[in-house]
Amino acid sequence: MRLTPLKLIIHFILFILPCQISAQTPNWAMSGLLGTVTVGQTQWQRLNMQPHIRLGALEAVLDIELFLDETGNIRDLGWDFSTRRKGLESIFRKIHYVQYGQSTDRDRRLYLRIGALNSITLGSGLLMRNYRNTQDAPGIKRTGLDLQLNHLFDQRFTIRTIVSDLLDIDGGGPIVASRMVFHPAEQWDMGVTIVVDTDQLSALPDSVRNNHPRDAYGSVSLDIIYPLVSKPNLQIQFYGAIARSLNNDSGTGLSGPGLKIALGDLQVQGEYRWVTGRFQPGHFDALYDLNRAVVDSTTGTVLTRETTLRNQSMQGFFVDATLRLGRYLQGGGTYQFLTGNNADAQILEGRAQLSPDALAHVPKISLAEAYYEKRFNNLNLGGFFDGTPNTRFGYRFGLSPMPQLTLISDVEFTYKSNGQGGYERRRALNIQSRVNF
């Protein structure tokens, strides 16, 4: 790698400056990341100074970034104030996340998170399951909102609102979700959820998007979650839900009876599912921002996630399990199989990671995890690993050669159309050095 003067300065900041900074306090810490990241389809160098502040239930992590492109030139990504929108984008890029409280804490009246949103599931997940707005980061960085208010209206109601990208509210098309829950009794939920992609074409380039009208898509669901057993070491919940898409050519989904079981280190969710018409359970998932709209490279046709829905009747099962094996390994998996009308729809997911206790026995290794996600139709077992737009897999690996220094490799693979009836694999590669000051 050719060392330009700027790169020498960056190395000086990361490896010399820590000696001049006092030790971190319980409420304040600073880290720096330097490495190569994927921006679009190219590899850039990124320097990120990351202050971490914690004050009681309030936590904030900021991103102060500097990018060098593949030719060694400094780019203005995050520092462009030439227009109002670019200025707001540059300001929002400085926020990795700001969070107050936890969404699972029913005793706290307010939960708030601004910035990166990860693994959001509303209700039983019939509409939104494991959604994240961090796809294509740090090249594309979305600043989302997750707000929850508890103990409303005589402490009987909870309201939660999700916005995928605050910047898109002004003339864009964010994904917006809201859920209102009525609590007839403790731990008993009766909820209404609505999720709307206000413009599926929002992720397309302006040159394409401006030639098409806005294309919204949304769904609404009703659900009930009732506790059967509530003990310190065992919780069992019964649930059911019904959902319907809001568009004219709509479909309906039904889940239940379903059970959620938490027994020690084991958590299991299982349900029966029915689908009729153009509806897909968990439509808003971890891959949604990647393929909510794409342009067919052969015909130039815009294809949205909605256009992939088929008019059909299917039924089958869905199961999700998470297990901690002792103190050393954490893993889980998801499988859905729906069949009917000479068609089927499947979901396969797997995830595994070594726990901190296990890593403590492995010299120099600080992080090791892998994942795989796929939606597919009409495939046998041999097609699990074929490339499709709804396939995502990758791994994260961390090496700590010395105290306060971690080398992180974050690799993710997805697929896009090659214009010849097949798909080509895309690799997002982020290799960074993290220094804790």
Buried (B, 14 or more C-beta within 10 A) or exposed (E): EEEBEBBEEBBEBBBEBBEEEEEBEEEEBBBBBBBBBBBEEEBBBBBBBBBBBBEEBEBBBBBBBBBBBEEEEEBEBBBBEEEEEBEBBBEBBBBBBBBBBEBEEBEBBEBBBBBBBBEBBBBBBBBBBBBBBBBBBBBBBBBBBBBBBBBEEEEEBBBBBBBBBBBBEEEBBBBBBBBBBBBEEEEBBBBBBBBBBBBBBBBBEEEEBEEEEEBBBBBBBBBBBBBEEEEEEEBBBBBBBBBBBEBEEBBBBBBBEBBBBBEEEEBBBBBBBBBBBBBBBBBBBBBBBBBBBBBEEEEEEBBBBBBBBBEBBBBBEBBBBBBBEEEBBBBBBBBBBBEBEEEBBBBBBBBBBBBEEBBEEEEEBBBBBBBBBBBBBEBEEEEEEEBBBBBBBBBBBBBBEEEEBBBBBBBBBBBBBEEEEEBEEBEBBBBBBBBBB
